[in-house]
């Protein structure tokens, strides 16, 4: 499975928990970048969105990833357009 297919599965789960406005405003703005082991990297446009995703939606995204992979924990990394995977 690649990052795009996993992100689609995450969004399906989040659709059941979040409002349509939250999905459209925050989750749909995320782009899957990388998936390796128990780590998923997503990208957002700017630092403000990064902060909101981490604080408000990070726990539910991480929970969805744990459920999809039947894993006890999962790392979610959120990057801005200016950041690269190598910088984390």
ZAGUBA-481686 format. One record per residue: x, y, z of N, C-alpha, C in turn. Coordinates in Angstrom, 3 decimals. Layout:
<recs>
REC       n.xx       n.yy       n.zz      ca.xx      ca.yy      ca.zz       c.xx       c.yy       c.zz
REC          X          Y          Z          X          Y          Z          X          Y          Z
...
</recs>
This chain:
<recs>
REC       n.xx       n.yy       n.zz      ca.xx      ca.yy      ca.zz       c.xx       c.yy       c.zz
REC      0.842     -1.192      0.000      0.000      0.000      0.000      0.880      1.246      0.000
REC      0.431      2.245     -0.709      1.196      3.482     -0.753      0.512      4.562      0.085
REC      1.171      5.706      0.191      0.674      6.791      1.033     -0.696      7.285      0.573
REC     -0.911      7.362     -0.744     -2.194      7.842     -1.257     -3.346      6.923     -0.861
REC     -3.148      5.622     -1.006     -4.231      4.694     -0.677     -4.508      4.671      0.830
REC     -3.469      4.753      1.624     -3.659      4.788      3.086     -4.355      6.083      3.494
REC     -3.969      7.197      2.888     -4.597      8.480      3.223     -6.089      8.443      2.876
REC     -6.441      7.788      1.778     -7.861      7.643      1.425     -8.602      6.861      2.505
REC     -7.975      5.825      3.025     -8.587      5.038      4.095     -8.727      5.870      5.370
REC     -7.714      6.680      5.669     -7.781      7.562      6.841     -8.946      8.530      6.679
REC     -9.077      9.130      5.515    -10.164     10.093      5.291    -11.532      9.437      5.422
REC    -11.661      8.196      4.978    -12.930      7.473      5.143    -13.293      7.358      6.621
REC    -12.310      7.027      7.442    -12.568      6.906      8.877    -12.879      8.268      9.504
REC    -12.130      9.289      9.100    -12.345     10.615      9.673    -13.706     11.187      9.280
REC    -14.197     10.822      8.102    -15.520     11.267      7.655    -16.607     10.886      8.644
REC    -16.406      9.784      9.353    -17.383      9.309     10.328    -17.307     10.091     11.643
REC    -16.174     10.763     11.882    -15.947     11.425     13.165    -15.993     12.947     13.098
REC    -15.650     13.509     11.947    -15.528     14.963     11.831    -16.674     15.552     11.024
REC    -16.896     16.834     11.200    -17.934     17.516     10.436    -17.487     17.694      8.987
REC    -18.442     17.842      8.084    -18.070     18.112      6.688    -17.206     19.363      6.542
REC    -17.457     20.368      7.347    -16.655     21.602      7.289    -15.215     21.325      7.709
REC    -15.028     20.559      8.769    -13.669     20.221      9.219    -12.947     19.399      8.154
REC    -13.653     18.471      7.556    -13.039     17.660      6.508    -12.595     18.538      5.346
REC    -13.491     19.384      4.879    -13.201     20.228      3.722    -12.105     21.246      4.023
REC    -12.189     21.874      5.174    -11.249     22.940      5.511     -9.865     22.431      5.860
REC     -9.788     21.351      6.610     -8.496     20.912      7.146     -7.966     19.616      6.536
REC     -8.768     18.590      6.496     -8.273     17.277      6.089     -8.050     17.201      4.571
REC     -8.987     17.740      3.800     -8.830     17.700      2.341     -7.628     18.524      1.879
REC     -7.173     19.450      2.704     -6.019     20.292      2.352     -4.688     19.571      2.579
REC     -4.736     18.394      3.173     -3.517     17.617      3.439     -3.172     16.745      2.241
REC     -1.895     16.640      1.974     -1.418     15.806      0.873     -0.508     14.712      1.427
REC     -0.792     13.458      1.141      0.094     12.391      1.600      1.423     12.460      0.857
REC      2.516     12.317      1.605      3.846     12.437      1.019      4.604     11.116      1.061
REC      4.585     10.471      2.233      5.402      9.281      2.401      4.782      8.370      3.455
REC      4.987      7.095      3.263      4.550      6.091      4.229      5.659      5.066      4.327
REC      6.210      4.932      5.528      7.284      3.971      5.730      7.170      3.391      7.126
REC      6.987      2.083      7.199      6.856      1.440      8.504      5.679      1.985      9.272
REC      5.948      2.501     10.468      4.885      3.070     11.299      4.949      4.597     11.305
REC      5.249      5.169     10.149      5.351      6.627     10.028      4.683      7.082      8.741
REC      3.802      8.083      8.877      3.189      8.685      7.704      3.511     10.167      7.699
REC      3.860     10.655      6.512      4.174     12.069      6.340      3.110     12.691      5.446
REC      2.538     13.805      5.916      1.591     14.556      5.097      2.086     15.992      4.989
REC      1.611     16.686      3.954      2.047     18.070      3.707      0.835     18.989      3.689
REC      1.037     20.174      4.257      0.038     21.242      4.227      0.705     22.513      3.706
REC     -0.104     23.506      3.377      0.431     24.720      2.750      1.333     25.563      3.641
REC      0.933     25.717      4.893      1.645     26.692      5.717      1.716     26.270      7.185
REC      2.443     27.054      7.942      2.680     26.767      9.363      1.386     26.792     10.173
REC      0.463     27.690      9.839     -0.815     27.773     10.544     -1.583     26.465     10.406
REC     -1.699     25.950      9.196     -2.401     24.681      8.969     -1.677     23.537      9.677
REC     -0.367     23.567      9.643      0.418     22.531     10.320      0.079     22.493     11.809
REC      0.014     23.655     12.419     -0.283     23.742     13.851     -1.686     23.198     14.151
REC     -2.655     23.585     13.351     -4.034     23.127     13.562     -4.137     21.607     13.382
REC     -3.511     21.095     12.335     -3.556     19.643     12.101     -2.933     18.910     13.287
REC     -1.783     19.385     13.755     -1.130     18.734     14.907     -2.012     18.785     16.151
REC     -2.499     19.968     16.474     -3.218     20.150     17.737     -4.623     19.568     17.733
REC     -5.393     19.825     16.678     -6.793     19.425     16.671     -7.048     18.058     16.056
REC     -6.292     17.735     15.018     -6.612     16.537     14.261     -5.557     15.439     14.336
REC     -4.389     15.750     14.842     -3.327     14.760     14.959     -3.753     13.503     15.688
REC     -4.399     13.631     16.861     -4.805     12.422     17.586     -5.788     11.532     16.818
REC     -6.766     12.128     16.131     -7.737     11.291     15.406     -7.115     10.685     14.145
REC     -6.201     11.410     13.513     -5.495     10.855     12.352     -4.618      9.688     12.800
REC     -3.886      9.892     13.890     -3.019      8.838     14.409     -3.827      7.613     14.812
REC     -4.975      7.831     15.448     -5.843      6.720     15.849     -6.322      5.943     14.628
REC     -6.688      6.657     13.582     -7.131      5.997     12.348     -6.001      5.157     11.757
REC     -4.790      5.693     11.756     -3.634      4.944     11.243     -3.384      3.692     12.079
REC     -3.479      3.817     13.395     -3.295      2.659     14.284     -4.331      1.578     13.976
REC     -5.568      1.984     13.741     -6.626      1.019     13.438     -6.390      0.353     12.086
REC     -6.010      1.128     11.087     -5.767      0.587      9.745     -4.647     -0.445      9.770
REC     -3.586     -0.142     10.510     -2.425     -1.027     10.540     -2.431     -1.996     11.721
REC     -3.463     -1.940     12.544     -3.519     -2.763     13.763     -2.225     -2.610     14.553
REC     -1.823     -1.347     14.709     -0.565     -1.035     15.393     -0.864     -0.318     16.711
REC     -0.017     -0.533     17.721     -0.226      0.145     19.002      0.082      1.640     18.939
REC      0.957      2.026     18.001      1.286      3.448     17.860      1.670      3.727     16.412
REC      1.603      4.986     16.044      1.935      5.399     14.686      2.410      6.834     14.745
REC      3.430      7.154     13.984      3.952      8.518     13.944      3.340      9.264     12.773
REC      2.825     10.443     13.054      2.310     11.325     12.018      3.220     12.537     11.955
REC      3.765     12.788     10.780      4.626     13.946     10.590      3.933     14.882      9.611
REC      3.803     16.135     10.003      3.164     17.133      9.160      4.218     18.135      8.722
REC      4.346     18.312      7.420      5.306     19.257      6.849      4.570     20.399      6.176
REC      5.238     21.535      6.093      4.723     22.637      5.283      5.338     22.528      3.898
REC      4.870     23.333      2.977      5.414     23.326      1.615      6.911     23.606      1.594
REC      7.393     24.347      2.578      8.823     24.706      2.609      9.705     23.613      3.197
REC      9.101     22.657      3.896      9.880     21.610      4.562      9.992     20.360      3.684
REC     11.028     19.585      3.930     11.212     18.327      3.209     11.216     17.176      4.202
REC     11.008     15.980      3.702     11.013     14.792      4.552     12.371     14.646      5.223
REC     13.436     15.006      4.521     14.787     14.876      5.077     15.042     15.806      6.253
REC     14.229     16.868      6.378     14.452     17.838      7.445     13.837     17.417      8.768
REC     13.073     16.304      8.768     12.443     15.858     10.018     13.162     14.685     10.630
</recs>
